[in-house]
């Protein structure tokens, strides 16, 4: 798409001036009451101490993976929105996008955070603005010129080069000077504090530690502070210039907690672009796993990202050939710079289900399961706009926002003679947490105990309890109370039962009240057999209509109501809710196992169908137009 260079440059200047003004207002307002009413959350009489709490818990939806124009790659691609802009969008206020479109989130979030990259945090504006110190470096000078040119392809190429150089440890040293990070980090904290309204809207201090090992193997972690605020100001975020070793990250987290009294949580990035390293069965430096190493991992890493704009990592057809839904939104051609995988066996160390199985096997060897991950999802937006609505999808980067009418074929990431194209983006994902209140204390603790589920975008609700002796008599109005009283919630461990009773579960799945009906509910089981070999099986436990299971335990497709000429669908098929008890018919009390719930919606339009109709596009057959969105609970682990 051709763009007017003068218009782009003027728009950038306007946004930069607005950003500076917002920063000044935040600085003035943080120390006194005169401007308190100007900032959301500040001046509020509400505190966590006087918030009413529900012991049976409510669900709260949010995004744990959000970049603004303050992340170097996002800013160089053209993003200008600040953390303040991102928070305003998250609470439902109208903002102007990076390409000049006024937009508003259809449904505000309950909680939110900004996770800009720690590497180069706060330096992009210096590069764009032509800071003399930055312009001494030829690479930074070239990036400055690429941005100033107003050419979208030049900005996108520069962004891809940033990823390549960061992946190989060759980023110019100028952008890693702590003096730039210090200012940006404090302003990020200021924004989180300004928008925090206990009981109404919760924010967290956060950043992304961005390890691209061995030339692009994605081992990123989003670091989330429980309290944040003043505790976080004196210790700058960890960067990959200091270390790329995940054990060193956990040690940094432990040191921070000891010094401040705060608590930290690390959420690993979607593992599908790690080239076989996210669940590798060794330490980062190649040395063997130890019990101490595994204990640190399971202490600080409680959740794993499953759905985001760059696809999903719940399961893969190569690893789960009997799973007919494992081919959803695959990004599996290589790492972040599209360096190819050495072999298909690398998939084994990238996908959640396989990692859960491997963790149980490893526990039998070293005494600790290092991969006890709950279910998390976040967008990984690099626009400041966290959008998962298919009809209002703003894309991963500024260069693929909706005003690019042919964004479906715009190169999103380039490398190694291959590229991920715009149509491969997924409008995903979101996480639901079951917490006693909408406060930092309760939502962070819910994440830590893994009482979470995540979806590809819809705000469906999933509850999952496990125990011994659950049956249909536990359903009804008291189901949740029965679940807590007689068993454990998702994310927890069940120890061996008594008298050989089989393990049983209470499951509830409710549709997004503004979305599509549900097709089915599945229980995914993984276990370690008597020979020490991991196994898996998918159980269809509830579904719509009079379909019958075939000899292989499969269901016929539910059907499809999507009108390809309008992008509309109907809820004439599917159910709005499934509530059931289920007992594992193949339970062996001697074998360790895990169980998690997967819920599938009926087919609905993908964002590419809306773009096709909106812009009268002729799309090739490889571009998917309809999909089945889904939700995945955290597991319940059984230990003999």
C-alpha positions in Angstrom: 0.0 0.0 0.0 1.4 3.4 -0.9 1.5 5.9 1.9 1.9 9.7 1.9 5.3 10.3 3.5 4.6 13.8 4.8 1.3 12.6 6.4 3.1 9.7 8.2 5.8 12.0 9.5 3.4 14.6 10.7 1.3 11.9 12.4 4.4 10.6 14.2 5.3 14.1 15.4 1.8 14.7 16.7 1.9 11.4 18.6 5.3 12.1 19.9 4.3 15.5 21.2 1.2 13.9 22.8 3.3 11.3 24.5 5.7 13.8 25.9 2.7 15.8 27.3 1.3 12.7 28.9 4.6 11.9 30.5 4.8 15.4 32.0 1.3 15.2 33.4 2.1 11.8 34.9 5.3 13.1 36.5 3.4 16.1 38.0 0.5 14.1 39.2 2.5 11.4 40.9 3.6 13.6 43.7 0.6 15.7 44.7 -3.2 15.8 44.8 -3.7 18.7 42.4 -3.8 16.5 39.3 -5.1 13.3 40.9 -8.4 13.5 39.2 -6.8 13.6 35.8 -5.3 10.1 36.1 -7.5 7.0 36.2 -7.1 5.2 39.5 -5.2 8.0 41.3 -7.1 9.7 44.1 -9.4 6.7 44.6 -10.4 6.0 48.1 -10.6 2.3 47.3 -7.8 0.0 48.5 -7.3 -3.8 48.4 -8.1 -4.0 52.1 -11.8 -2.9 51.8 -12.7 -4.9 48.6 -15.3 -7.5 49.1 -14.1 -11.0 48.2 -16.0 -14.1 46.9 -14.5 -17.3 48.4 -16.0 -19.3 45.4 -14.2 -16.9 43.1 -15.2 -15.0 39.9 -13.5 -15.0 36.6 -11.5 -12.0 35.4 -10.1 -11.7 31.9 -6.8 -10.0 30.9 -3.7 -9.9 28.7 -0.2 -10.8 30.0 1.7 -9.9 26.8 1.4 -6.4 25.5 4.0 -4.2 23.7 3.8 -0.5 23.0 5.8 1.9 20.9 8.4 1.8 23.7 9.5 -1.6 22.6 12.4 -1.2 20.2 11.1 -3.5 17.4 7.5 -2.1 17.8 8.6 1.5 17.7 10.9 1.0 14.7 8.1 -0.6 12.8 6.1 2.6 13.4 4.2 2.1 16.6 3.8 5.3 18.6 1.2 4.4 21.2 2.5 4.6 24.8 1.7 2.5 27.9 -0.9 5.2 28.8 -2.5 4.7 25.4 -2.6 0.9 25.8 -4.2 1.2 29.3 -6.8 3.6 28.0 -7.7 1.2 25.2 -7.8 -1.7 27.7 -10.4 0.1 29.8 -12.6 0.9 26.8 -11.6 4.4 26.0 -11.3 5.6 22.5 -7.8 6.0 21.2 -6.2 6.8 17.9 -4.3 3.8 16.4 -0.7 4.0 15.1 -2.1 4.5 11.6 -4.5 7.3 12.6 -7.8 5.4 13.0 -10.0 6.1 16.0 -10.8 2.8 17.7 -12.3 1.4 20.9 -12.2 -2.0 22.5 -15.5 -3.7 22.3 -15.3 -5.1 25.8 -12.8 -3.7 28.4 -10.5 -6.0 30.2 -10.7 -6.7 33.9 -6.9 -6.6 34.4 -4.0 -5.7 32.1 -0.2 -5.1 32.0 2.5 -3.7 29.7 5.4 -6.1 28.9 7.7 -4.0 26.8 11.1 -5.6 26.0 13.8 -4.9 28.5 16.5 -5.0 25.8 16.6 -1.5 24.4 13.7 -0.3 26.6 13.2 3.5 26.1 15.7 3.9 23.3 13.6 3.8 20.2 12.5 7.4 20.6 16.1 8.4 20.8 16.9 6.7 17.6 13.9 8.0 15.7 14.6 11.5 17.1 18.2 11.4 15.8 19.9 11.5 19.2 23.6 12.5 18.4 25.0 9.7 20.5 22.8 7.2 18.7 23.6 8.6 15.2 27.3 7.8 15.8 26.4 4.2 15.0 25.9 3.5 11.3 23.2 0.9 11.9 21.1 3.2 14.1 21.6 6.0 11.7 20.2 3.8 8.9 17.2 2.8 11.0 16.6 6.5 11.7 16.5 7.1 8.0 14.3 4.1 7.3 11.7 5.4 9.7 11.9 8.9 8.5 11.3 7.8 4.9 7.7 6.9 5.7 8.0 3.7 3.7 6.2 0.9 5.4 8.4 -1.7 3.8 11.5 0.1 5.0 10.2 0.2 8.6 9.2 -3.5 8.5 12.6 -4.5 7.1 14.4 -2.5 9.9 12.2 -4.3 12.5 13.1 -7.7 11.1 16.8 -6.7 11.2 16.4 -5.7 14.9 15.1 -9.2 15.6 18.0 -10.8 13.7 20.7 -8.7 15.4 19.1 -9.1 18.9 19.0 -12.9 18.2 22.7 -13.0 17.4 23.8 -10.6 20.2 24.8 -7.9 17.7 22.6 -5.0 18.7 24.5 -1.7 18.9 25.7 -1.1 22.4 24.3 2.4 22.5 20.7 1.2 22.8 21.5 -0.8 25.9 22.7 2.1 28.1 20.8 1.9 31.4 20.2 5.6 31.4 17.6 5.2 28.7 15.9 2.3 30.4 15.7 4.0 33.8 13.4 6.8 32.5 11.2 4.4 30.4 10.9 1.9 33.3 9.8 4.5 35.8 7.2 5.8 33.3 5.9 2.3 32.8 5.5 1.8 36.5 3.8 5.3 36.7 1.2 4.2 34.1 0.5 0.9 35.9 0.0 2.8 39.2 -2.1 5.5 37.6 -4.6 3.0 36.1 -4.9 0.6 39.1 -8.4 0.7 40.5 -8.8 -2.1 43.1 -12.0 -4.0 42.6 -12.6 -2.5 39.1 -9.4 -2.7 37.0 -6.1 -4.3 38.0 -2.7 -3.5 36.5 0.7 -5.1 37.0 4.2 -3.9 36.6 5.9 -6.2 34.0 8.5 -6.5 31.2 9.6 -9.1 28.7 13.0 -10.7 29.0 13.8 -11.5 25.4 16.2 -14.4 24.9 16.6 -15.4 21.3 19.2 -18.1 21.8 21.4 -19.6 19.1 20.3 -17.1 16.5 16.6 -16.8 17.1 15.4 -19.6 19.3 12.5 -18.0 21.2 12.9 -18.4 25.0 11.3 -15.2 26.0 9.7 -14.8 29.5 7.2 -12.2 30.7 8.1 -11.1 34.2 5.1 -10.0 36.3 5.5 -8.2 39.7 2.9 -8.9 42.4 3.2 -5.5 44.0 5.4 -3.5 41.6 5.3 0.2 42.2 8.0 1.6 44.4 9.6 -1.8 45.0 10.4 -2.1 41.3 11.9 1.3 40.7 15.4 0.8 42.2 16.2 -2.5 40.4 16.1 -2.3 36.6 14.8 -5.2 34.6 17.2 -7.9 33.6 18.4 -7.8 29.9 19.9 -10.5 27.7 23.1 -8.4 27.6 23.6 -9.5 31.2 22.6 -13.1 30.7 20.6 -15.5 28.4 20.6 -18.3 30.9 17.1 -19.0 32.4 18.7 -20.2 35.6 20.3 -16.8 36.0 16.9 -15.2 35.4 15.4 -17.2 38.3 18.4 -16.3 40.5 17.8 -12.6 39.6 14.1 -13.1 40.5 15.1 -14.7 43.9 17.5 -11.8 44.6 14.9 -9.2 43.8 12.3 -10.9 46.1 14.8 -11.1 48.9 15.7 -7.4 48.6 12.2 -6.0 48.1 9.8 -8.4 49.7 7.8 -8.4 46.5 7.0 -11.5 44.5 7.7 -12.3 40.8 6.3 -14.7 38.2 7.8 -15.6 34.9 5.6 -16.8 32.0 7.4 -18.4 29.1 6.5 -17.3 25.6 4.5 -19.5 23.2 7.1 -22.4 22.7 6.4 -23.0 19.0 9.3 -20.9 17.7 12.0 -22.1 20.1 13.4 -24.7 17.7 13.1 -27.5 20.3 14.3 -25.6 23.3 11.4 -24.5 25.4 11.0 -28.0 27.0 14.5 -29.2 26.3 15.6 -31.8 28.9 18.8 -30.1 30.0 19.9 -26.8 31.4 20.4 -23.8 29.1 24.2 -24.4 29.0 23.8 -28.0 28.0 24.5 -29.5 31.5 22.1 -32.1 32.9 18.9 -31.1 34.8 19.3 -31.2 38.6 16.7 -31.3 41.3 17.6 -27.7 42.3 17.2 -26.4 38.8 13.8 -28.1 38.4 12.7 -26.7 41.7 13.6 -23.2 40.7 11.8 -23.6 37.4 8.6 -24.8 38.9 8.7 -22.1 41.6 9.1 -19.2 39.3 7.4 -20.5 36.1 3.8 -21.5 36.9 2.0 -20.8 33.5 2.8 -21.3 29.9 1.6 -19.2 27.0 -0.6 -21.3 24.6 -2.3 -18.9 22.2 -1.1 -15.6 20.8 -0.8 -13.7 17.5 2.1 -16.0 16.4 0.0 -19.1 16.6 -0.5 -21.8 19.3 1.6 -24.3 21.1 -1.0 -26.5 22.8 -0.5 -29.5 20.4 0.9 -30.4 17.0 -0.3 -33.0 14.5 3.1 -34.6 14.3 3.1 -35.3 18.1 -0.7 -36.0 18.3 -1.7 -37.6 15.1 -5.0 -38.8 16.6 -6.0 -35.2 17.6 -8.1 -33.8 14.7 -7.9 -30.3 16.1 -4.1 -30.1 16.6 -3.5 -28.3 13.3 -5.0 -25.0 14.5 -3.0 -21.8 13.8 0.5 -23.5 13.3 3.7 -21.4 13.2 6.2 -24.2 12.9 8.6 -23.5 10.1 11.5 -22.3 12.3 12.5 -19.9 15.0 12.1 -16.1 15.2 14.4 -15.5 12.2 13.0 -18.5 10.4 16.1 -20.7 11.0 14.7 -24.1 10.1 14.4 -26.8 12.7 17.1 -29.5 12.6 14.4 -32.2 12.6 10.8 -32.8 13.2 11.8 -34.2 16.6 12.3 -30.6 17.7 8.5 -30.3 17.9 8.7 -32.6 20.9 10.3 -29.9 22.9 8.0 -27.0 21.8 4.5 -28.0 22.5 2.6 -27.9 25.8 0.9 -31.3 25.8 4.2 -33.0 25.1 6.0 -30.9 27.8 3.4 -31.9 30.4 4.0 -35.6 29.5 7.8 -35.2 29.6 7.6 -33.4 33.0 5.9 -36.4 34.7 8.5 -38.8 33.2 11.4 -36.5 34.4 9.9 -36.4 37.9 10.4 -40.1 38.1 14.1 -39.6 37.4 15.0 -36.5 39.5 12.1 -36.3 41.9 10.7 -32.9 40.6 8.5 -32.1 37.7 10.0 -29.0 36.0 7.1 -28.6 33.5 4.1 -28.2 35.8 2.6 -25.4 33.8 -0.9 -23.9 33.9 -2.7 -22.4 30.9 -1.9 -18.9 29.9 -2.5 -16.8 26.7 -1.8 -13.2 25.7 -1.7 -11.3 22.4 1.9 -10.3 22.0 0.6 -7.2 20.3 3.3 -4.7 19.2 0.8 -1.9 18.6 -0.4 -1.2 22.1 -3.8 -2.4 21.0 -4.8 -5.7 22.5 -7.4 -6.9 20.1 -8.7 -10.4 19.7 -12.1 -9.7 18.1 -11.9 -11.2 14.6 -13.9 -8.3 13.0 -11.8 -5.7 14.7 -8.3 -7.2 14.6 -5.5 -4.6 14.7 -2.6 -7.0 13.9 0.8 -7.6 15.5 2.6 -4.6 14.1 1.7 -1.1 12.9 2.5 -2.2 9.3 -0.4 -4.7 9.4 -3.0 -2.6 11.1 -6.4 -2.7 9.2 -5.7 0.3 7.0 -3.3 -1.9 5.1 -5.9 -3.3 2.8 -3.6 -6.1 1.6 -2.0 -6.9 4.9 -2.8 -10.6 4.4 0.2 -10.8 2.0 2.5 -8.2 3.8 5.7 -9.9 5.1 5.3 -10.0 8.9 8.7 -11.6 9.8 11.5 -12.1 7.2 14.5 -14.5 7.5 16.4 -17.4 6.0 14.7 -17.1 2.5 11.3 -17.5 4.1 8.7 -15.2 5.6 5.6 -15.4 7.8 2.9 -13.5 6.0 0.2 -11.3 7.4 -2.6 -13.8 6.9 -0.8 -16.2 9.3 -1.5 -14.0 12.3 -4.0 -15.3 14.7 -6.3 -12.9 16.6 -5.4 -14.6 19.9 -5.4 -14.9 22.9 -6.8 -14.1 26.4 -6.6 -15.6 29.9 -9.3 -16.0 32.5 -8.3 -16.3 36.2 -10.5 -17.5 39.0 -9.9 -15.1 41.8 -11.7 -13.9 45.0 -11.5 -10.3 43.8 -10.2 -8.0 41.1 -7.0 -6.9 42.9 -3.3 -7.5 42.4 -3.1 -9.7 45.5 -5.9 -12.1 44.4 -5.3 -12.2 40.6 -1.5 -12.7 41.0 -2.1 -15.5 43.6 -4.6 -17.1 41.2 -2.0 -17.1 38.5 0.6 -18.5 40.9 -1.7 -21.4 41.9 -2.6 -22.0 38.2 -6.3 -21.6 38.7 -6.5 -20.2 35.1 -7.7 -21.1 31.7 -7.0 -19.4 28.4 -8.7 -19.1 25.0 -8.0 -18.2 21.5 -10.0 -15.0 22.0 -13.6 -15.7 23.2 -14.6 -15.0 26.8 -16.0 -18.5 27.5 -15.8 -19.7 31.0 -14.3 -23.0 32.1 -14.4 -24.6 35.6 -12.6 -27.9 36.3 -12.4 -29.8 39.6 -10.9 -33.2 40.3 -11.3 -35.6 43.2 -12.5 -39.1 44.1 -16.2 -39.8 44.2 -17.6 -36.9 42.2 -20.8 -37.7 40.3 -24.0 -36.1 39.0 -25.3 -35.5 42.5 -22.6 -32.8 42.8 -24.0 -30.8 39.9 -26.4 -27.9 40.2 -26.3 -24.8 42.3 -23.7 -26.2 44.8 -21.3 -27.6 42.2 -18.5 -25.1 42.8 -18.8 -25.4 46.6 -18.7 -29.2 46.1 -15.7 -28.9 43.9 -13.7 -27.0 46.4 -14.9 -29.0 49.4 -14.5 -32.4 47.9 -11.5 -32.0 45.6 -9.1 -29.6 44.0 -9.4 -26.9 41.3 -7.5 -26.7 38.0 -3.8 -26.2 38.5 -3.6 -28.5 41.5 -2.3 -31.9 42.4 -4.4 -34.9 43.6 -2.5 -37.4 45.6 -3.3 -41.2 45.5 -6.9 -42.1 46.2 -8.2 -44.5 48.9 -9.7 -47.9 48.3 -8.9 -47.8 44.6 -11.7 -45.3 43.8 -11.4 -43.9 40.3 -10.5 -40.3 39.7 -13.5 -38.1 38.8 -14.1 -34.6 37.7 -16.7 -31.8 37.7 -16.6 -29.7 34.5 -18.5 -26.6 33.4 -18.1 -24.8 30.1 -20.2 -21.7 29.3 -20.1 -19.9 26.0 -19.0 -16.3 25.6 -22.2 -14.5 26.2 -21.5 -12.3 23.2 -20.1 -15.1 21.0 -20.6 -18.5 19.5 -22.2 -21.6 20.9 -20.1 -24.5 22.0 -19.5 -27.7 19.9 -18.0 -30.0 22.5 -16.0 -30.5 25.6 -12.9 -32.8 25.7 -10.7 -34.1 28.4 -7.1 -34.6 27.4 -5.3 -37.1 29.5 -1.5 -37.8 29.5 0.2 -40.4 31.6 3.4 -42.4 32.2 2.8 -46.1 31.6 4.3 -49.0 33.6 7.3 -49.1 31.2 8.0 -45.4 31.8 6.7 -44.3 28.3 4.4 -41.3 28.0 1.0 -41.7 26.5 -2.0 -39.5 25.7 -5.7 -39.9 24.9 -8.5 -37.5 24.1 -12.0 -38.2 25.6 -15.1 -36.6 24.1 -17.1 -36.0 27.3 -19.9 -33.7 26.2 -21.2 -32.5 22.8 -24.1 -30.9 21.0 -26.8 -32.9 19.1 -27.4 -36.6 18.5 -24.0 -37.4 17.1 -22.6 -40.7 18.3 -19.0 -41.7 18.9 -17.5 -43.9 16.2 -15.4 -47.0 16.8 -12.3 -44.8 17.3 -14.1 -42.5 19.8 -14.5 -39.7 17.3 -17.4 -37.4 16.6 -18.7 -36.2 13.3 -18.2 -32.4 12.7 -20.9 -30.3 14.1 -21.6 -28.4 10.9 -21.0 -24.8 9.8 -23.4 -21.8 9.7 -20.9 -19.2 8.5 -22.2 -17.2 5.5 -19.2 -16.7 3.3 -20.8 -13.7 1.5 -21.6 -11.7 4.7 -19.2 -13.0 7.4 -22.2 -13.8 9.6 -23.0 -17.0 11.5 -25.9 -18.2 13.6 -26.1 -20.1 16.8 -28.7 -22.5 15.4 -26.2 -25.3 16.3 -24.2 -25.9 19.4 -25.0 -25.5 23.1 -24.6 -22.5 25.4 -23.4 -24.5 28.3 -22.1 -28.0 29.3 -22.1 -29.0 33.0 -21.2 -32.6 33.8 -19.3 -35.0 36.0 -16.9 -37.4 34.3 -15.0 -40.4 35.7 -11.9 -41.7 33.9 -12.9 -45.2 32.7 -9.3 -46.2 32.3 -7.9 -44.9 35.5 -4.9 -46.8 37.0 -4.1 -45.7 40.5 -0.4 -46.8 40.1 0.3 -44.5 37.2 0.9 -40.7 37.3 -1.3 -38.7 35.0 -2.6 -35.2 34.1 -5.9 -34.1 32.8 -7.0 -30.8 31.2 -10.2 -29.6 29.5 -10.4 -28.3 26.0 -13.6 -26.6 24.8 -14.4 -26.0 21.1 -16.8 -23.4 19.7 -18.8 -24.0 16.6 -17.2 -22.7 13.3 -17.0 -18.9 13.1 -15.4 -16.3 10.7 -11.7 -15.7 11.0 -10.4 -12.2 10.6 -9.2 -12.9 7.1 -12.8 -13.4 6.0 -13.8 -10.0 7.3 -10.8 -8.5 5.4 -11.7 -10.4 2.3 -15.3 -9.0 2.3 -14.3 -5.5 3.5 -11.8 -5.0 0.7 -13.1 -7.4 -2.0 -9.9 -9.5 -1.9 -9.2 -12.5 -4.0 -7.4 -14.8 -1.5 -5.6 -18.0 -2.3 -6.9 -21.3 -0.9 -4.1 -21.6 1.7 -5.6 -18.6 3.6 -8.1 -20.0 6.2 -11.4 -18.0 6.4 -13.3 -20.1 9.0 -12.0 -21.7 12.2 -13.1 -23.2 15.5 -12.0 -21.1 18.4 -11.2 -22.9 21.7 -10.3 -22.7 25.4 -7.9 -24.8 27.4 -7.9 -25.2 31.2 -5.0 -25.6 33.4 -4.3 -29.3 34.2 -5.0 -31.3 37.3 -2.1 -33.7 38.1 -2.6 -37.1 39.7 0.2 -38.6 41.7 0.1 -42.1 43.1 
